Amino acid sequence: MPVGKVVRSKCGRDRYRLFAVVGTTDDGRLLIADGDLHKTATPKKKNLSHVEILAVSVAEGTSLFDLGDKELHEKLGEIESKIAH
């Protein structure tokens, strides 16, 4: 899974929230962050089957790691508003 890809949670208390992929674990789980509840420094581990992979990337034209948590949260909000309409 490419870093920077946007996913939507399908299960758990964060259901329907958008996240950006910041990495993977050795056992195949995704490390995801939204810049709000789950910062890039302490990402959430999420099973691949518990997320919906969207066709957008949060870091188009830039590196995900160049974005701070605030900018990541804002970008995900922009993507959410585009998807909702």
PyMOL commands that place a pseudoatom at each C-alpha (Angstrom):
pseudoatom trace, name=CA, resn=MET, resi=1, chain=A, elem=C, hetatm=0, pos=[0.000, 0.000, 0.000]
pseudoatom trace, name=CA, resn=PRO, resi=2, chain=A, elem=C, hetatm=0, pos=[1.565, 3.310, -1.044]
pseudoatom trace, name=CA, resn=VAL, resi=3, chain=A, elem=C, hetatm=0, pos=[2.273, 5.869, 1.665]
pseudoatom trace, name=CA, resn=GLY, resi=4, chain=A, elem=C, hetatm=0, pos=[-0.053, 8.851, 1.314]
pseudoatom trace, name=CA, resn=LYS, resi=5, chain=A, elem=C, hetatm=0, pos=[-3.008, 6.847, -0.011]
pseudoatom trace, name=CA, resn=VAL, resi=6, chain=A, elem=C, hetatm=0, pos=[-6.351, 7.837, 1.532]
pseudoatom trace, name=CA, resn=VAL, resi=7, chain=A, elem=C, hetatm=0, pos=[-8.491, 5.155, 3.180]
pseudoatom trace, name=CA, resn=ARG, resi=8, chain=A, elem=C, hetatm=0, pos=[-11.863, 5.180, 4.949]
pseudoatom trace, name=CA, resn=SER, resi=9, chain=A, elem=C, hetatm=0, pos=[-12.353, 3.137, 8.102]
pseudoatom trace, name=CA, resn=LYS, resi=10, chain=A, elem=C, hetatm=0, pos=[-15.130, 0.539, 7.837]
pseudoatom trace, name=CA, resn=CYS, resi=11, chain=A, elem=C, hetatm=0, pos=[-15.029, -0.757, 11.431]
pseudoatom trace, name=CA, resn=GLY, resi=12, chain=A, elem=C, hetatm=0, pos=[-14.499, 0.467, 14.963]
pseudoatom trace, name=CA, resn=ARG, resi=13, chain=A, elem=C, hetatm=0, pos=[-15.163, 3.711, 16.763]
pseudoatom trace, name=CA, resn=ASP, resi=14, chain=A, elem=C, hetatm=0, pos=[-13.487, 5.612, 13.917]
pseudoatom trace, name=CA, resn=ARG, resi=15, chain=A, elem=C, hetatm=0, pos=[-15.896, 4.164, 11.335]
pseudoatom trace, name=CA, resn=TYR, resi=16, chain=A, elem=C, hetatm=0, pos=[-16.369, 6.375, 8.226]
pseudoatom trace, name=CA, resn=ARG, resi=17, chain=A, elem=C, hetatm=0, pos=[-13.380, 8.618, 9.085]
pseudoatom trace, name=CA, resn=LEU, resi=18, chain=A, elem=C, hetatm=0, pos=[-10.726, 9.301, 6.469]
pseudoatom trace, name=CA, resn=PHE, resi=19, chain=A, elem=C, hetatm=0, pos=[-7.094, 8.491, 7.155]
pseudoatom trace, name=CA, resn=ALA, resi=20, chain=A, elem=C, hetatm=0, pos=[-3.813, 8.621, 5.265]
pseudoatom trace, name=CA, resn=VAL, resi=21, chain=A, elem=C, hetatm=0, pos=[-1.547, 5.570, 5.109]
pseudoatom trace, name=CA, resn=VAL, resi=22, chain=A, elem=C, hetatm=0, pos=[1.790, 6.370, 6.755]
pseudoatom trace, name=CA, resn=GLY, resi=23, chain=A, elem=C, hetatm=0, pos=[3.268, 2.852, 6.647]
pseudoatom trace, name=CA, resn=THR, resi=24, chain=A, elem=C, hetatm=0, pos=[2.727, -0.842, 7.236]
pseudoatom trace, name=CA, resn=THR, resi=25, chain=A, elem=C, hetatm=0, pos=[3.659, -3.298, 9.963]
pseudoatom trace, name=CA, resn=ASP, resi=26, chain=A, elem=C, hetatm=0, pos=[5.514, -6.581, 9.518]
pseudoatom trace, name=CA, resn=ASP, resi=27, chain=A, elem=C, hetatm=0, pos=[2.265, -8.514, 10.015]
pseudoatom trace, name=CA, resn=GLY, resi=28, chain=A, elem=C, hetatm=0, pos=[0.525, -6.670, 7.150]
pseudoatom trace, name=CA, resn=ARG, resi=29, chain=A, elem=C, hetatm=0, pos=[-1.521, -4.093, 9.057]
pseudoatom trace, name=CA, resn=LEU, resi=30, chain=A, elem=C, hetatm=0, pos=[-1.664, -0.488, 7.920]
pseudoatom trace, name=CA, resn=LEU, resi=31, chain=A, elem=C, hetatm=0, pos=[-0.378, 2.419, 9.969]
pseudoatom trace, name=CA, resn=ILE, resi=32, chain=A, elem=C, hetatm=0, pos=[-2.863, 5.242, 9.466]
pseudoatom trace, name=CA, resn=ALA, resi=33, chain=A, elem=C, hetatm=0, pos=[-3.105, 8.833, 10.710]
pseudoatom trace, name=CA, resn=ASP, resi=34, chain=A, elem=C, hetatm=0, pos=[-5.592, 11.673, 10.382]
pseudoatom trace, name=CA, resn=GLY, resi=35, chain=A, elem=C, hetatm=0, pos=[-3.632, 14.470, 12.039]
pseudoatom trace, name=CA, resn=ASP, resi=36, chain=A, elem=C, hetatm=0, pos=[-6.311, 14.842, 14.726]
pseudoatom trace, name=CA, resn=LEU, resi=37, chain=A, elem=C, hetatm=0, pos=[-7.015, 11.758, 16.846]
pseudoatom trace, name=CA, resn=HIS, resi=38, chain=A, elem=C, hetatm=0, pos=[-4.109, 9.780, 15.408]
pseudoatom trace, name=CA, resn=LYS, resi=39, chain=A, elem=C, hetatm=0, pos=[-0.992, 11.848, 14.735]
pseudoatom trace, name=CA, resn=THR, resi=40, chain=A, elem=C, hetatm=0, pos=[1.674, 10.845, 12.225]
pseudoatom trace, name=CA, resn=ALA, resi=41, chain=A, elem=C, hetatm=0, pos=[4.114, 10.249, 15.089]
pseudoatom trace, name=CA, resn=THR, resi=42, chain=A, elem=C, hetatm=0, pos=[1.732, 7.745, 16.743]
pseudoatom trace, name=CA, resn=PRO, resi=43, chain=A, elem=C, hetatm=0, pos=[-0.357, 6.197, 13.946]
pseudoatom trace, name=CA, resn=LYS, resi=44, chain=A, elem=C, hetatm=0, pos=[-3.184, 3.716, 14.447]
pseudoatom trace, name=CA, resn=LYS, resi=45, chain=A, elem=C, hetatm=0, pos=[-2.718, 0.099, 13.395]
pseudoatom trace, name=CA, resn=LYS, resi=46, chain=A, elem=C, hetatm=0, pos=[-5.613, -1.077, 11.231]
pseudoatom trace, name=CA, resn=ASN, resi=47, chain=A, elem=C, hetatm=0, pos=[-6.290, -4.380, 9.503]
pseudoatom trace, name=CA, resn=LEU, resi=48, chain=A, elem=C, hetatm=0, pos=[-6.411, -4.002, 5.708]
pseudoatom trace, name=CA, resn=SER, resi=49, chain=A, elem=C, hetatm=0, pos=[-9.822, -5.687, 5.578]
pseudoatom trace, name=CA, resn=HIS, resi=50, chain=A, elem=C, hetatm=0, pos=[-11.213, -2.993, 7.900]
pseudoatom trace, name=CA, resn=VAL, resi=51, chain=A, elem=C, hetatm=0, pos=[-10.547, -0.099, 5.502]
pseudoatom trace, name=CA, resn=GLU, resi=52, chain=A, elem=C, hetatm=0, pos=[-11.873, 1.001, 2.125]
pseudoatom trace, name=CA, resn=ILE, resi=53, chain=A, elem=C, hetatm=0, pos=[-9.107, 2.172, -0.200]
pseudoatom trace, name=CA, resn=LEU, resi=54, chain=A, elem=C, hetatm=0, pos=[-9.998, 5.391, -2.016]
pseudoatom trace, name=CA, resn=ALA, resi=55, chain=A, elem=C, hetatm=0, pos=[-8.632, 6.469, -5.389]
pseudoatom trace, name=CA, resn=VAL, resi=56, chain=A, elem=C, hetatm=0, pos=[-6.998, 9.639, -4.053]
pseudoatom trace, name=CA, resn=SER, resi=57, chain=A, elem=C, hetatm=0, pos=[-3.719, 10.476, -2.402]
pseudoatom trace, name=CA, resn=VAL, resi=58, chain=A, elem=C, hetatm=0, pos=[-3.232, 13.090, 0.285]
pseudoatom trace, name=CA, resn=ALA, resi=59, chain=A, elem=C, hetatm=0, pos=[0.296, 13.950, -0.818]
pseudoatom trace, name=CA, resn=GLU, resi=60, chain=A, elem=C, hetatm=0, pos=[-0.120, 14.717, -4.512]
pseudoatom trace, name=CA, resn=GLY, resi=61, chain=A, elem=C, hetatm=0, pos=[2.911, 16.683, -5.627]
pseudoatom trace, name=CA, resn=THR, resi=62, chain=A, elem=C, hetatm=0, pos=[4.536, 16.605, -2.183]
pseudoatom trace, name=CA, resn=SER, resi=63, chain=A, elem=C, hetatm=0, pos=[5.762, 14.082, 0.355]
pseudoatom trace, name=CA, resn=LEU, resi=64, chain=A, elem=C, hetatm=0, pos=[3.386, 13.019, 3.123]
pseudoatom trace, name=CA, resn=PHE, resi=65, chain=A, elem=C, hetatm=0, pos=[6.211, 13.526, 5.600]
pseudoatom trace, name=CA, resn=ASP, resi=66, chain=A, elem=C, hetatm=0, pos=[6.537, 17.184, 4.552]
pseudoatom trace, name=CA, resn=LEU, resi=67, chain=A, elem=C, hetatm=0, pos=[2.994, 17.729, 5.853]
pseudoatom trace, name=CA, resn=GLY, resi=68, chain=A, elem=C, hetatm=0, pos=[2.428, 18.390, 9.528]
pseudoatom trace, name=CA, resn=ASP, resi=69, chain=A, elem=C, hetatm=0, pos=[-0.516, 16.984, 11.434]
pseudoatom trace, name=CA, resn=LYS, resi=70, chain=A, elem=C, hetatm=0, pos=[-2.521, 20.179, 10.968]
pseudoatom trace, name=CA, resn=GLU, resi=71, chain=A, elem=C, hetatm=0, pos=[-1.975, 20.203, 7.199]
pseudoatom trace, name=CA, resn=LEU, resi=72, chain=A, elem=C, hetatm=0, pos=[-2.812, 16.487, 6.991]
pseudoatom trace, name=CA, resn=HIS, resi=73, chain=A, elem=C, hetatm=0, pos=[-6.063, 17.062, 8.874]
pseudoatom trace, name=CA, resn=GLU, resi=74, chain=A, elem=C, hetatm=0, pos=[-6.950, 19.978, 6.564]
pseudoatom trace, name=CA, resn=LYS, resi=75, chain=A, elem=C, hetatm=0, pos=[-6.201, 17.972, 3.398]
pseudoatom trace, name=CA, resn=LEU, resi=76, chain=A, elem=C, hetatm=0, pos=[-8.330, 15.068, 4.603]
pseudoatom trace, name=CA, resn=GLY, resi=77, chain=A, elem=C, hetatm=0, pos=[-11.138, 17.546, 5.330]
pseudoatom trace, name=CA, resn=GLU, resi=78, chain=A, elem=C, hetatm=0, pos=[-10.893, 18.907, 1.780]
pseudoatom trace, name=CA, resn=ILE, resi=79, chain=A, elem=C, hetatm=0, pos=[-11.000, 15.374, 0.348]
pseudoatom trace, name=CA, resn=GLU, resi=80, chain=A, elem=C, hetatm=0, pos=[-13.994, 14.529, 2.566]
pseudoatom trace, name=CA, resn=SER, resi=81, chain=A, elem=C, hetatm=0, pos=[-15.911, 17.547, 1.285]
pseudoatom trace, name=CA, resn=LYS, resi=82, chain=A, elem=C, hetatm=0, pos=[-15.146, 16.649, -2.359]
pseudoatom trace, name=CA, resn=ILE, resi=83, chain=A, elem=C, hetatm=0, pos=[-16.296, 13.049, -1.836]
pseudoatom trace, name=CA, resn=ALA, resi=84, chain=A, elem=C, hetatm=0, pos=[-19.482, 14.110, -0.031]
pseudoatom trace, name=CA, resn=HIS, resi=85, chain=A, elem=C, hetatm=0, pos=[-20.624, 16.287, -2.963]
for i in range(1, 85): cmd.bond("trace and resi %d" % i, "trace and resi %d" % (i + 1))
show_as sticks, trace
zoom trace
